[in-house]
Amino acid sequence: MKKRITKDMFIQDIIHEHPETIQVFKEHKLECMNCQIAEFEDIGHGAKVHHLDPEKLVNALNAALEKKDADSP
């Protein structure tokens, strides 16, 4: 599996390195790929600002990474 996502990682870095996470952000009503501060904002802070549980968001993002790995040959 790829490196796990943690709540202290910057949102833009996650989207850039793991585009499969974009759908997770959208499912949580987060348009992080269009946000100007995604470069400077970590997952934990972004989740709290949008009244989301950071751990649940991180878990969902990591599940997307695991799914991609499982689907890869």
VMD Tcl script that builds the backbone (N, CA, C; Angstrom):
set m [mol new atoms 219]
animate dup $m
set s [atomselect $m all]
$s set {name element resname resid chain x y z} {
  {N N MET 1 A 0.841 -1.186 0.000}
  {CA C MET 1 A 0.000 0.000 0.000}
  {C C MET 1 A 0.880 1.242 0.000}
  {N N LYS 2 A 0.353 2.294 -0.566}
  {CA C LYS 2 A 1.047 3.579 -0.570}
  {C C LYS 2 A 1.128 4.123 0.859}
  {N N LYS 3 A 1.902 5.162 0.999}
  {CA C LYS 3 A 2.009 5.857 2.275}
  {C C LYS 3 A 0.614 6.275 2.753}
  {N N ARG 4 A 0.359 6.080 4.027}
  {CA C ARG 4 A -0.947 6.435 4.576}
  {C C ARG 4 A -1.088 7.940 4.720}
  {N N ILE 5 A -2.291 8.413 4.522}
  {CA C ILE 5 A -2.615 9.822 4.700}
  {C C ILE 5 A -2.848 10.070 6.181}
  {N N THR 6 A -2.325 11.200 6.666}
  {CA C THR 6 A -2.532 11.604 8.056}
  {C C THR 6 A -3.135 12.997 8.080}
  {N N LYS 7 A -3.723 13.354 9.212}
  {CA C LYS 7 A -4.436 14.632 9.273}
  {C C LYS 7 A -3.514 15.849 9.250}
  {N N ASP 8 A -2.210 15.638 9.374}
  {CA C ASP 8 A -1.288 16.772 9.329}
  {C C ASP 8 A -0.711 17.005 7.932}
  {N N MET 9 A -1.171 16.234 6.955}
  {CA C MET 9 A -0.690 16.401 5.573}
  {C C MET 9 A -1.475 17.509 4.872}
  {N N PHE 10 A -0.785 18.225 3.978}
  {CA C PHE 10 A -1.435 19.311 3.243}
  {C C PHE 10 A -2.378 18.760 2.169}
  {N N ILE 11 A -3.530 19.380 2.066}
  {CA C ILE 11 A -4.580 18.922 1.153}
  {C C ILE 11 A -4.085 18.893 -0.289}
  {N N GLN 12 A -3.437 19.953 -0.740}
  {CA C GLN 12 A -2.975 20.002 -2.124}
  {C C GLN 12 A -1.988 18.883 -2.426}
  {N N ASP 13 A -1.117 18.567 -1.475}
  {CA C ASP 13 A -0.159 17.479 -1.678}
  {C C ASP 13 A -0.879 16.146 -1.858}
  {N N ILE 14 A -1.907 15.926 -1.056}
  {CA C ILE 14 A -2.668 14.675 -1.143}
  {C C ILE 14 A -3.344 14.561 -2.502}
  {N N ILE 15 A -4.002 15.626 -2.929}
  {CA C ILE 15 A -4.702 15.610 -4.219}
  {C C ILE 15 A -3.709 15.402 -5.361}
  {N N HIS 16 A -2.566 16.054 -5.284}
  {CA C HIS 16 A -1.562 15.941 -6.339}
  {C C HIS 16 A -0.978 14.523 -6.397}
  {N N GLU 17 A -0.640 13.962 -5.244}
  {CA C GLU 17 A -0.015 12.642 -5.200}
  {C C GLU 17 A -1.014 11.496 -5.358}
  {N N HIS 18 A -2.260 11.742 -4.976}
  {CA C HIS 18 A -3.270 10.683 -4.975}
  {C C HIS 18 A -4.591 11.212 -5.563}
  {N N PRO 19 A -4.656 11.383 -6.873}
  {CA C PRO 19 A -5.873 11.939 -7.471}
  {C C PRO 19 A -7.124 11.108 -7.196}
  {N N GLU 20 A -6.935 9.841 -6.817}
  {CA C GLU 20 A -8.090 9.016 -6.484}
  {C C GLU 20 A -8.826 9.527 -5.242}
  {N N THR 21 A -8.219 10.451 -4.496}
  {CA C THR 21 A -8.880 11.002 -3.308}
  {C C THR 21 A -9.846 12.136 -3.637}
  {N N ILE 22 A -9.785 12.658 -4.840}
  {CA C ILE 22 A -10.665 13.773 -5.215}
  {C C ILE 22 A -12.128 13.405 -4.988}
  {N N GLN 23 A -12.509 12.202 -5.358}
  {CA C GLN 23 A -13.899 11.777 -5.187}
  {C C GLN 23 A -14.296 11.773 -3.711}
  {N N VAL 24 A -13.376 11.397 -2.836}
  {CA C VAL 24 A -13.668 11.394 -1.394}
  {C C VAL 24 A -13.938 12.817 -0.918}
  {N N PHE 25 A -13.115 13.761 -1.334}
  {CA C PHE 25 A -13.344 15.154 -0.951}
  {C C PHE 25 A -14.717 15.612 -1.443}
  {N N LYS 26 A -15.058 15.277 -2.679}
  {CA C LYS 26 A -16.360 15.663 -3.228}
  {C C LYS 26 A -17.506 15.032 -2.448}
  {N N GLU 27 A -17.357 13.756 -2.071}
  {CA C GLU 27 A -18.404 13.070 -1.307}
  {C C GLU 27 A -18.635 13.723 0.055}
  {N N HIS 28 A -17.622 14.386 0.573}
  {CA C HIS 28 A -17.738 15.082 1.855}
  {C C HIS 28 A -18.065 16.573 1.655}
  {N N LYS 29 A -18.472 16.918 0.437}
  {CA C LYS 29 A -18.855 18.298 0.087}
  {C C LYS 29 A -17.700 19.280 0.232}
  {N N LEU 30 A -16.487 18.790 -0.065}
  {CA C LEU 30 A -15.293 19.627 -0.021}
  {C C LEU 30 A -14.765 19.797 -1.439}
  {N N GLU 31 A -14.660 21.003 -1.872}
  {CA C GLU 31 A -14.127 21.299 -3.211}
  {C C GLU 31 A -12.669 21.739 -3.076}
  {N N CYS 32 A -11.889 20.933 -2.397}
  {CA C CYS 32 A -10.495 21.269 -2.081}
  {C C CYS 32 A -9.642 21.506 -3.317}
  {N N MET 33 A -9.972 20.840 -4.418}
  {CA C MET 33 A -9.146 20.995 -5.611}
  {C C MET 33 A -9.271 22.389 -6.207}
  {N N ASN 34 A -10.297 23.137 -5.797}
  {CA C ASN 34 A -10.489 24.498 -6.288}
  {C C ASN 34 A -10.174 25.547 -5.221}
  {N N CYS 35 A -9.762 25.105 -4.056}
  {CA C CYS 35 A -9.539 26.010 -2.928}
  {C C CYS 35 A -8.140 26.618 -2.990}
  {N N GLN 36 A -8.068 27.922 -2.807}
  {CA C GLN 36 A -6.789 28.624 -2.880}
  {C C GLN 36 A -5.882 28.348 -1.687}
  {N N ILE 37 A -6.452 27.916 -0.561}
  {CA C ILE 37 A -5.595 27.671 0.597}
  {C C ILE 37 A -5.251 26.190 0.783}
  {N N ALA 38 A -5.680 25.341 -0.137}
  {CA C ALA 38 A -5.391 23.902 -0.033}
  {C C ALA 38 A -3.889 23.639 0.009}
  {N N GLU 39 A -3.114 24.546 -0.561}
  {CA C GLU 39 A -1.658 24.396 -0.558}
  {C C GLU 39 A -1.081 24.527 0.857}
  {N N PHE 40 A -1.779 25.287 1.708}
  {CA C PHE 40 A -1.272 25.600 3.041}
  {C C PHE 40 A -2.078 24.964 4.170}
  {N N GLU 41 A -3.194 24.328 3.828}
  {CA C GLU 41 A -4.101 23.801 4.852}
  {C C GLU 41 A -3.955 22.287 4.976}
  {N N ASP 42 A -3.858 21.824 6.216}
  {CA C ASP 42 A -3.773 20.381 6.411}
  {C C ASP 42 A -5.181 19.790 6.564}
  {N N ILE 43 A -5.257 18.488 6.425}
  {CA C ILE 43 A -6.537 17.777 6.482}
  {C C ILE 43 A -7.272 18.046 7.799}
  {N N GLY 44 A -6.550 17.987 8.907}
  {CA C GLY 44 A -7.177 18.186 10.211}
  {C C GLY 44 A -7.858 19.537 10.325}
  {N N HIS 45 A -7.158 20.576 9.922}
  {CA C HIS 45 A -7.731 21.920 10.005}
  {C C HIS 45 A -8.887 22.079 9.024}
  {N N GLY 46 A -8.690 21.624 7.795}
  {CA C GLY 46 A -9.747 21.744 6.789}
  {C C GLY 46 A -11.014 21.031 7.207}
  {N N ALA 47 A -10.876 19.854 7.785}
  {CA C ALA 47 A -12.050 19.104 8.240}
  {C C ALA 47 A -12.780 19.870 9.343}
  {N N LYS 48 A -12.028 20.379 10.296}
  {CA C LYS 48 A -12.658 21.108 11.407}
  {C C LYS 48 A -13.373 22.364 10.927}
  {N N VAL 49 A -12.754 23.080 10.002}
  {CA C VAL 49 A -13.367 24.305 9.467}
  {C C VAL 49 A -14.722 23.989 8.818}
  {N N HIS 50 A -14.814 22.815 8.223}
  {CA C HIS 50 A -16.053 22.416 7.542}
  {C C HIS 50 A -16.913 21.494 8.396}
  {N N HIS 51 A -16.642 21.477 9.698}
  {CA C HIS 51 A -17.437 20.725 10.682}
  {C C HIS 51 A -17.492 19.237 10.384}
  {N N LEU 52 A -16.354 18.686 9.977}
  {CA C LEU 52 A -16.230 17.255 9.732}
  {C C LEU 52 A -15.281 16.651 10.761}
  {N N ASP 53 A -15.451 15.386 11.015}
  {CA C ASP 53 A -14.545 14.662 11.899}
  {C C ASP 53 A -13.265 14.354 11.115}
  {N N PRO 54 A -12.127 14.914 11.530}
  {CA C PRO 54 A -10.880 14.689 10.791}
  {C C PRO 54 A -10.521 13.212 10.651}
  {N N GLU 55 A -10.755 12.422 11.686}
  {CA C GLU 55 A -10.416 10.999 11.632}
  {C C GLU 55 A -11.270 10.262 10.594}
  {N N LYS 56 A -12.537 10.600 10.523}
  {CA C LYS 56 A -13.410 9.960 9.526}
  {C C LYS 56 A -12.973 10.320 8.114}
  {N N LEU 57 A -12.595 11.580 7.900}
  {CA C LEU 57 A -12.131 11.998 6.584}
  {C C LEU 57 A -10.827 11.288 6.223}
  {N N VAL 58 A -9.893 11.235 7.153}
  {CA C VAL 58 A -8.620 10.547 6.914}
  {C C VAL 58 A -8.872 9.069 6.602}
  {N N ASN 59 A -9.759 8.440 7.356}
  {CA C ASN 59 A -10.079 7.032 7.107}
  {C C ASN 59 A -10.657 6.827 5.710}
  {N N ALA 60 A -11.530 7.723 5.286}
  {CA C ALA 60 A -12.130 7.621 3.952}
  {C C ALA 60 A -11.068 7.833 2.866}
  {N N LEU 61 A -10.166 8.755 3.075}
  {CA C LEU 61 A -9.093 8.995 2.108}
  {C C LEU 61 A -8.181 7.777 2.000}
  {N N ASN 62 A -7.832 7.194 3.141}
  {CA C ASN 62 A -6.989 6.002 3.121}
  {C C ASN 62 A -7.710 4.811 2.499}
  {N N ALA 63 A -9.010 4.731 2.685}
  {CA C ALA 63 A -9.781 3.655 2.054}
  {C C ALA 63 A -9.717 3.780 0.533}
  {N N ALA 64 A -9.713 5.013 0.027}
  {CA C ALA 64 A -9.592 5.222 -1.421}
  {C C ALA 64 A -8.224 4.744 -1.919}
  {N N LEU 65 A -7.183 4.970 -1.135}
  {CA C LEU 65 A -5.844 4.484 -1.512}
  {C C LEU 65 A -5.812 2.954 -1.508}
  {N N GLU 66 A -6.400 2.357 -0.498}
  {CA C GLU 66 A -6.426 0.904 -0.391}
  {C C GLU 66 A -7.201 0.285 -1.559}
  {N N LYS 67 A -8.323 0.922 -1.917}
  {CA C LYS 67 A -9.130 0.419 -3.035}
  {C C LYS 67 A -8.334 0.479 -4.331}
  {N N LYS 68 A -7.629 1.580 -4.553}
  {CA C LYS 68 A -6.841 1.697 -5.764}
  {C C LYS 68 A -5.754 0.614 -5.809}
  {N N ASP 69 A -5.100 0.394 -4.664}
  {CA C ASP 69 A -4.071 -0.641 -4.606}
  {C C ASP 69 A -4.666 -2.026 -4.888}
  {N N ALA 70 A -5.849 -2.282 -4.346}
  {CA C ALA 70 A -6.499 -3.585 -4.535}
  {C C ALA 70 A -6.912 -3.785 -5.991}
  {N N ASP 71 A -7.273 -2.698 -6.662}
  {CA C ASP 71 A -7.708 -2.779 -8.060}
  {C C ASP 71 A -6.543 -2.836 -9.039}
  {N N SER 72 A -5.348 -2.491 -8.568}
  {CA C SER 72 A -4.169 -2.495 -9.443}
  {C C SER 72 A -3.645 -3.913 -9.606}
  {N N PRO 73 A -3.181 -4.222 -10.811}
  {CA C PRO 73 A -2.648 -5.586 -11.036}
  {C C PRO 73 A -1.347 -5.826 -10.304}
}
mol reanalyze $m
mol bondsrecalc $m
mol representation Tube
mol addrep $m
